[in-house]
Amino acid sequence: MITPRIEEENAVPPAPSRSLSEDVLQSAEQAVLSNPASDGILAPAGHDDAPAAGVLVRYREALADQVARKPGQSALLALAAGALGAALLRTLVIRRRRHQRS
């Protein structure tokens, strides 16, 4: 005999109200990558960016493919890169404060 408490613990949670299918994730990724506000951020002003544009296009396409294939791994890598960047920034700020006190 199963008690009501055990039944509650073993109950399957309800399905999410909105399914995150490959199509939804892909369209969200494309919306972010095609944002016109992000164009030109990486290109230096006053330089011929024709050779660099091809590299950036290939990089964006490879990144988009990777995120589409492995969204969980991509999110974890982005989180790790952000944490590493924050740790580096914190270290630089602490060193600068120590140097100013000396």
Secondary structure, DSSP 8 states (H G I E B T S, - for coil): ---HHHHHHH------SS---HHHHHHHHHHHHT-GGGTTSSS-TTS--HHHHHHHHHHHHHHHHHHHH-HHHHHHHHHHHHHHHHHHHHHHHHHHHHHHH-
